[in-house]
Amino acid sequence: MTALIYTFIAIVCAIAIWQITNIFNLKGVIATERDNNTQGYLFAAFGVFFYVLMIYCLVAYNVVLLPESASVEGEHYDNLYVITMLLILFVQAITQFLLFYFSFKYRGKKGTKALFYADSHKLELLWTSVPTIVLSVLIIYGLWAWNNFMDVSDAERPLIVEVYAKQFQWEARYAGADQTLGRGNVRNIKGMNTMGVDMTDKNAQDDVPTRELYLPKGRKVIFKFRSQDVLHSAYMPHFRAQMNCVPGMITQFSFTPKFTTEEMRANEATVAKVAGINKIRKEKGEDAYEFDYLLLCNKICGSSHYNMQMKIVVQEEADFNTWLKSQKTIAQVLN
């Protein structure tokens, strides 16, 4: 299919170049009614092809989209995406149809003269007010969805996690029983203290450092982000969450995991996507892929940016608590 698309693009480009070169030979040439009819029917045929291709792409390439949101808050993001895309498709379908229809219907004909239409206050009001209202609703809904990710004021016993970015690696630190992360600063980086935790801060003693991110299902997680060197971006696509990691400051967002890793692996959309990936990998002689949540860097932060990722494991809360208790605190690691 990819080869067919490339071939089609090459043919279209060749035709476009040929037509452009013909422009220089049009001086003094007047299009006949036959020419106009030919171009009109060709344009109408292209319009049919355009809609068939659009429908095909919507159906055939749906598998490349992410499965449903793995976070509660991400559901609103998905709703906003679906509403926006439906509006775009609706408007696009109408405007493109009118473009093709009027181009065909009002092609040049002998004895037909174009009508000059100055203006219409009603039409001006219509196509100004309707987009304004629609965009205002989308923006307000978007701000409301954004606040769901950012507002942690109503969270009950949230999990506090610091995500630390550096070229080209992620590290994480969980707040201990005191529910407060100890201070951190790059000036404190030394030896095993790779996150620059201030060990003179009493709140830091029970913090738990880790190289993998474990999260409990159904519990609000508040992420605090720091960067050691350059601008990174913590991107968790399946949770519909992303936040810049800025050197010298702390940024944050929060979400509530909705599916464990095992539950997402059993999701129909995920199964179909993994099957497609493994088909390609098998043809290349590569090992089979198994789905995992990932934390990625979505800023081009250097030569190994593509490889800057961390595995995320979502578990039932009881299993998560067991895992967390088995981890050493930062005080134990450094001593």
C-alpha positions in Angstrom: 0.0 0.0 0.0 2.9 2.4 0.8 4.5 1.7 -2.5 1.2 2.4 -4.3 0.8 5.8 -2.5 4.4 6.8 -3.4 3.7 5.8 -7.0 0.5 7.9 -7.0 2.3 10.9 -5.5 5.1 10.6 -8.2 2.5 10.5 -11.0 0.6 13.5 -9.6 3.9 15.5 -9.2 4.8 14.6 -12.8 1.5 15.8 -14.1 1.7 19.0 -12.0 5.1 19.8 -13.4 3.9 19.1 -17.0 0.9 21.4 -16.5 3.2 24.1 -15.1 5.5 24.0 -18.1 2.4 24.2 -20.3 1.5 27.6 -18.7 4.4 29.2 -20.6 2.8 28.2 -23.9 -0.7 29.6 -23.1 -0.1 33.1 -24.4 -2.9 33.9 -26.8 -4.7 30.5 -26.3 -8.4 30.6 -25.4 -10.0 27.7 -23.8 -12.9 26.2 -25.7 -16.2 24.9 -24.3 -14.9 21.4 -24.9 -11.8 22.2 -22.8 -13.9 23.5 -20.0 -16.2 20.4 -20.1 -13.1 18.1 -20.0 -11.6 19.9 -17.1 -15.0 20.0 -15.3 -15.6 16.3 -15.6 -12.0 15.6 -14.5 -12.4 17.8 -11.5 -15.7 16.0 -10.6 -14.0 12.6 -10.9 -11.1 13.8 -8.7 -13.7 14.9 -6.1 -15.2 11.4 -6.0 -11.7 9.9 -5.7 -10.9 12.4 -2.9 -13.9 11.3 -0.8 -13.2 7.6 -1.4 -9.6 8.0 -0.4 -10.6 10.0 2.7 -13.1 7.3 3.8 -10.6 4.6 3.2 -7.9 6.3 5.2 -10.3 6.9 8.1 -11.2 3.1 8.2 -7.9 1.5 7.3 -5.6 3.6 9.4 -7.7 3.7 12.5 -5.5 0.9 14.0 -2.6 3.3 14.4 -4.5 5.5 16.9 -4.0 5.0 20.6 -6.4 2.8 22.5 -8.8 4.5 24.9 -7.3 6.6 27.7 -5.6 4.7 30.5 -6.4 7.6 32.9 -9.7 8.9 34.2 -8.8 12.5 33.4 -7.7 11.5 29.9 -11.3 10.6 29.0 -12.1 14.3 28.7 -9.1 14.7 26.4 -10.4 12.0 24.2 -13.9 13.5 24.2 -12.4 16.8 23.1 -10.4 15.2 20.4 -13.4 13.3 19.0 -15.6 16.4 19.1 -13.0 18.5 17.4 -12.3 15.9 14.7 -16.0 15.4 14.0 -16.5 19.1 13.6 -13.5 19.3 11.2 -14.7 16.4 9.2 -18.2 17.9 9.0 -17.1 21.3 7.9 -14.5 19.8 5.5 -17.0 17.4 3.9 -19.4 20.3 3.2 -16.8 22.8 2.0 -15.0 20.3 -0.2 -18.2 19.1 -1.7 -19.3 22.7 -2.5 -15.9 23.4 -4.0 -16.1 20.4 -6.4 -19.8 20.9 -7.1 -19.6 24.6 -8.0 -16.4 24.1 -10.0 -18.3 21.5 -12.1 -21.6 23.2 -12.3 -20.3 26.7 -13.2 -17.5 25.7 -15.6 -17.1 27.9 -18.5 -20.0 27.8 -21.0 -20.6 29.9 -24.1 -23.0 32.8 -23.4 -22.7 32.4 -19.6 -21.5 35.4 -17.6 -20.3 35.4 -14.0 -22.5 37.2 -11.5 -20.7 39.9 -9.4 -22.0 39.6 -5.8 -20.8 42.4 -3.6 -21.6 41.4 -0.1 -24.2 40.0 2.4 -24.4 41.2 5.9 -26.4 38.1 6.9 -23.7 35.7 5.5 -20.9 37.8 7.1 -22.7 37.6 10.5 -23.3 33.8 10.0 -19.8 32.7 9.2 -18.4 35.0 11.9 -20.7 34.2 14.8 -20.9 30.4 14.3 -17.1 29.7 14.3 -16.8 32.1 17.2 -19.4 30.2 19.3 -18.0 26.8 18.3 -14.4 27.7 19.1 -15.4 29.3 22.4 -17.1 26.1 23.5 -14.1 24.0 22.5 -11.7 26.4 24.3 -13.7 26.4 27.5 -14.0 22.6 27.4 -10.3 22.4 26.8 -9.5 24.6 29.8 -11.8 22.6 32.0 -10.1 19.3 30.9 -6.7 20.9 31.5 -7.7 21.9 35.0 -8.6 18.3 35.7 -5.0 17.4 35.1 -3.6 20.3 37.0 -6.0 20.6 40.0 -5.0 18.4 42.9 -6.9 20.3 45.7 -9.6 17.6 46.0 -7.3 14.6 45.9 -7.6 12.1 48.8 -4.3 10.5 49.9 -2.6 11.1 46.5 0.7 9.5 45.6 3.5 12.0 45.2 6.1 11.1 42.6 9.1 13.2 41.4 10.2 12.5 37.8 13.8 13.6 37.1 15.0 14.2 33.6 18.5 14.2 32.3 20.3 13.4 29.1 19.3 10.7 28.3 17.5 9.0 31.2 14.6 9.2 33.6 14.7 8.6 37.3 11.8 8.7 39.8 11.4 9.3 43.5 8.4 8.5 45.7 7.5 10.5 48.7 7.6 8.4 51.9 5.1 8.1 54.7 5.2 11.8 55.3 3.7 12.4 51.8 6.4 15.1 51.2 9.3 15.0 48.9 12.6 16.2 50.2 14.3 19.2 48.5 16.4 18.6 45.4 19.1 20.6 43.7 21.7 19.8 41.0 24.4 21.0 43.3 23.8 18.0 45.6 24.5 15.5 42.9 27.4 13.3 44.1 28.1 9.6 43.8 24.9 7.6 44.3 22.8 10.7 44.9 22.1 11.1 41.1 19.0 13.2 41.6 20.6 15.8 43.8 18.4 15.1 46.9 19.1 17.4 49.9 19.8 14.8 52.6 19.8 17.5 55.3 16.1 17.8 54.7 14.2 15.5 57.1 11.5 15.0 54.5 14.0 13.3 52.2 15.0 10.5 54.5 12.1 8.2 53.6 11.9 9.1 49.9 12.2 6.0 47.6 14.3 6.3 44.4 13.7 4.0 41.4 14.5 3.5 37.7 11.1 2.2 36.9 7.8 3.9 37.4 5.1 1.9 39.3 1.6 3.4 39.7 -1.5 2.2 41.5 -4.8 1.8 39.7 -7.6 4.1 40.9 -5.4 6.4 43.0 -4.5 10.0 42.1 -0.8 10.4 41.2 0.7 13.9 41.5 3.9 14.2 39.4 6.6 16.7 40.1 9.1 17.3 37.3 12.7 18.5 37.4 15.4 18.6 34.7 19.1 18.4 35.3 20.4 19.9 32.1 18.2 20.9 29.1 14.5 21.2 28.4 12.8 17.8 28.3 9.2 16.9 28.0 7.6 14.1 30.1 5.1 12.4 27.7 2.9 9.6 28.7 0.7 9.0 25.6 -1.6 6.3 27.0 -2.5 8.5 29.9 -2.9 11.6 27.7 -0.5 13.5 29.7 2.6 15.7 28.9 4.5 18.3 30.7 7.8 20.2 30.1 10.7 19.5 32.5 12.4 22.8 32.9 15.9 23.3 34.5 15.7 25.3 37.6 12.0 24.9 38.3 9.4 22.3 39.3 6.4 21.6 37.0 3.6 19.2 37.7 0.4 17.5 36.6 -1.7 14.7 37.9 -3.9 11.8 36.7 -5.6 8.7 38.0 -4.6 5.4 36.3 -7.7 3.6 35.1 -6.3 0.3 33.7 -3.5 -1.9 35.0 -0.8 -2.9 32.5 -2.4 -6.4 32.2 -5.8 -5.0 31.6 -4.5 -2.7 28.8 -2.7 -5.6 27.2 -6.1 -7.4 27.0 -7.8 -4.3 25.4 -9.0 -5.1 21.9 -7.5 -2.0 20.3 -4.1 -2.7 22.0 -4.2 -6.4 20.9 -4.9 -5.3 17.3 -2.1 -2.7 17.4 0.4 -5.2 19.0 -0.5 -7.8 16.3 0.2 -5.3 13.6 3.6 -4.3 15.1 4.6 -7.9 15.6 3.7 -8.7 12.0 6.2 -6.1 10.8 8.8 -7.2 13.4 8.5 -10.8 12.3 9.1 -9.9 8.6 12.3 -8.1 9.8 13.3 -11.1 11.9 13.0 -9.2 15.2 11.6 -10.4 18.5 7.9 -10.1 19.3 6.8 -6.9 21.1 4.8 -6.9 24.3 2.8 -3.8 25.2 4.0 -1.7 28.1 3.1 1.8 29.2 6.1 4.2 28.6 7.3 7.6 29.7 8.9 9.3 26.7 10.7 12.5 26.1 8.8 14.7 23.6 11.5 17.3 23.2 14.5 16.9 20.9 17.0 17.1 23.8 20.1 15.7 22.1 21.6 12.8 20.1 20.0 10.0 22.1 16.7 11.7 22.6 14.9 8.8 20.8 16.1 6.4 23.4 15.0 8.4 26.5 12.2 6.3 27.9 11.1 4.7 31.1 8.8 1.7 31.6 5.6 2.4 33.5 3.9 -0.5 35.4 0.3 0.1 36.6 -0.8 -2.4 39.3 -3.7 -2.9 41.6 -3.2 -0.8 44.7 -2.4 -3.7 47.0 0.3 -5.0 44.6 1.7 -1.5 44.3 1.9 -1.1 48.1 3.7 -4.4 48.4 6.2 -3.3 45.7 6.8 0.1 47.3 7.5 -1.5 50.7 10.1 -3.7 49.2 12.1 -0.7 47.9 15.0 0.9 49.7 14.7 4.5 50.9 17.2 7.0 49.6 18.8 7.1 53.0 19.4 3.3 52.9 20.8 3.5 49.3 23.3 6.3 50.2 24.4 4.6 53.4 
